[in-house]
Amino acid sequence: MSESRLTRSETDKIIAGVCGGLAEYLNLDPVWVRLLFVLLIFASGIGLPIYLVLWVIMPRIETAGQPGSTVLQNNFEDISQTVSDKMNRLSRPGTVGTLLILLGVYFLLSQFGWLNGAIFWPIVIIGAGVFMLTRREA
């Protein structure tokens, strides 16, 4: 019987491969694991800290057999590199444009009285899911 190890995915990742690795380990579709994290983020806020902790402690496949200190050091370097790369991809006009669109959607929804939570949060969750699915790399 082969023993599977919990590692971050290198092939199915959007940010760090945490959800892809969990999905592979649990034999689930990665979309469901990502959706669970999004729901945890919006429902209680605990999803983001859980994701960050898993990012720090879950080894990549190539560092799975190494000592914990080496894994942590590599993961911190990976976090730094990923954040740096993502920040470099954001352009000033793109960031401002995204913020203006979000602000416009907020004011539009408030005009219709949809910001009471009954309609607003489901729309946000659906939008986040659609965004994640469209940004998914093949």
Backbone torsions as a table, in degrees:
resi	resn	phi	psi	omega
1	MET	NA	125.9	-178.4
2	SER	-84.2	138.0	-178.8
3	GLU	-95.2	120.7	179.4
4	SER	-91.0	144.4	-178.9
5	ARG	-109.5	147.4	177.1
6	LEU	-81.5	108.1	179.1
7	THR	-134.3	159.6	176.0
8	ARG	-74.2	143.0	-178.4
9	SER	-80.3	137.1	174.8
10	GLU	-94.7	-20.4	-175.9
11	THR	-99.2	-29.1	-176.8
12	ASP	-121.1	76.4	-178.8
13	LYS	-136.0	147.8	174.1
14	ILE	-108.8	-45.9	178.0
15	ILE	-112.5	-64.9	-175.6
16	ALA	-128.8	-6.0	-179.3
17	GLY	89.2	8.7	-179.6
18	VAL	-65.2	-52.2	-179.1
19	CYS	-63.9	-40.7	177.7
20	GLY	-63.1	-40.8	178.0
21	GLY	-66.9	-42.7	176.6
22	LEU	-62.4	-43.4	-179.9
23	ALA	-62.7	-42.1	179.2
24	GLU	-64.7	-42.3	-179.0
25	TYR	-66.2	-40.0	-178.2
26	LEU	-89.9	-1.1	-179.0
27	ASN	58.5	49.5	178.6
28	LEU	-121.4	167.0	172.9
29	ASP	-74.4	130.5	-178.4
30	PRO	-58.7	-27.4	179.6
31	VAL	-61.8	-38.1	-179.7
32	TRP	-67.9	-39.4	178.7
33	VAL	-66.5	-42.1	177.6
34	ARG	-63.2	-42.3	178.4
35	LEU	-62.3	-39.8	177.0
36	LEU	-60.8	-43.5	178.4
37	PHE	-64.1	-40.8	178.3
38	VAL	-63.0	-44.0	178.5
39	LEU	-62.6	-41.2	178.1
40	LEU	-65.4	-34.6	178.0
41	ILE	-66.0	-46.9	-176.8
42	PHE	-78.9	-30.9	-176.6
43	ALA	-75.7	-48.0	-175.3
44	SER	-131.7	-11.1	-178.4
45	GLY	85.4	-3.2	-175.7
46	ILE	-79.7	-17.5	-177.2
47	GLY	-61.7	-41.1	-179.1
48	LEU	-66.2	-48.0	177.2
49	PRO	-61.8	-37.5	178.2
50	ILE	-63.0	-44.8	179.7
51	TYR	-60.6	-45.3	-178.5
52	LEU	-64.2	-41.1	178.6
53	VAL	-64.2	-43.5	178.3
54	LEU	-64.3	-36.2	177.5
55	TRP	-61.2	-38.2	-178.3
56	VAL	-74.1	-39.8	-171.7
57	ILE	-96.8	-21.2	-179.8
58	MET	-78.6	125.1	179.0
59	PRO	-79.2	156.3	168.3
60	ARG	-75.7	167.3	-176.6
61	ILE	-59.6	-41.6	-176.6
62	GLU	-73.7	-14.6	178.5
63	THR	-111.3	13.1	-173.7
64	ALA	-63.9	-32.5	-177.4
65	GLY	-93.8	-0.9	-175.9
66	GLN	-83.5	163.7	179.0
67	PRO	-61.2	155.6	-177.3
68	GLY	-57.3	-38.0	-178.9
69	SER	-65.5	-37.2	177.9
70	THR	-67.7	-41.9	178.5
71	VAL	-61.3	-46.1	179.8
72	LEU	-62.3	-43.7	179.8
73	GLN	-62.1	-44.8	178.4
74	ASN	-64.1	-39.8	-179.8
75	ASN	-67.2	-39.1	176.8
76	PHE	-64.9	-38.6	175.6
77	GLU	-64.8	-39.1	178.1
78	ASP	-64.6	-42.3	177.8
79	ILE	-60.4	-46.7	179.9
80	SER	-60.3	-45.2	-179.2
81	GLN	-66.1	-42.5	-178.9
82	THR	-64.5	-45.4	178.8
83	VAL	-62.5	-42.7	178.7
84	SER	-61.6	-44.6	179.4
85	ASP	-63.9	-42.4	-179.2
86	LYS	-66.6	-37.8	179.6
87	MET	-68.5	-34.7	178.5
88	ASN	-69.9	-26.6	179.3
89	ARG	-74.4	-23.4	179.7
90	LEU	-79.4	124.3	175.5
91	SER	-99.0	157.0	-179.1
92	ARG	-60.5	-48.4	178.1
93	PRO	-63.1	-36.8	178.5
94	GLY	-65.4	-41.2	178.6
95	THR	-66.2	-46.4	179.2
96	VAL	-63.0	-41.7	178.7
97	GLY	-62.0	-43.3	178.4
98	THR	-63.2	-43.9	178.3
99	LEU	-63.5	-39.8	178.3
100	LEU	-65.5	-40.0	177.5
101	ILE	-63.5	-46.1	179.0
102	LEU	-62.6	-40.2	177.5
103	LEU	-64.3	-42.1	178.2
104	GLY	-63.2	-41.9	177.4
105	VAL	-63.2	-40.5	178.3
106	TYR	-59.9	-48.8	-179.6
107	PHE	-67.0	-36.8	178.1
108	LEU	-63.9	-45.8	179.6
109	LEU	-66.5	-34.5	178.4
110	SER	-68.1	-29.9	176.8
111	GLN	-66.7	-32.8	178.9
112	PHE	-87.7	-2.9	-178.7
113	GLY	73.9	26.0	-176.5
114	TRP	-94.6	8.7	-177.6
115	LEU	-95.1	21.8	179.4
116	ASN	-83.3	-1.2	177.7
117	GLY	101.1	-28.5	-178.3
118	ALA	-68.8	-31.3	-179.3
119	ILE	-114.0	-34.6	-173.8
120	PHE	-62.5	-52.4	-175.5
121	TRP	-66.7	-38.7	173.8
122	PRO	-61.1	-37.4	178.0
123	ILE	-64.9	-41.0	178.9
124	VAL	-63.5	-44.1	-178.8
125	ILE	-65.9	-43.4	177.7
126	ILE	-62.2	-44.4	178.8
127	GLY	-61.7	-40.9	178.2
128	ALA	-64.6	-39.8	178.2
129	GLY	-64.8	-43.5	177.9
130	VAL	-63.0	-42.1	178.4
131	PHE	-60.1	-45.6	-178.4
132	MET	-64.5	-39.0	-179.7
133	LEU	-70.4	-36.1	-179.6
134	THR	-76.5	-25.6	179.9
135	ARG	-88.0	-6.0	-177.2
136	ARG	-64.3	129.4	179.8
137	GLU	-82.5	142.9	-178.3
138	ALA	-75.3	NA	NA
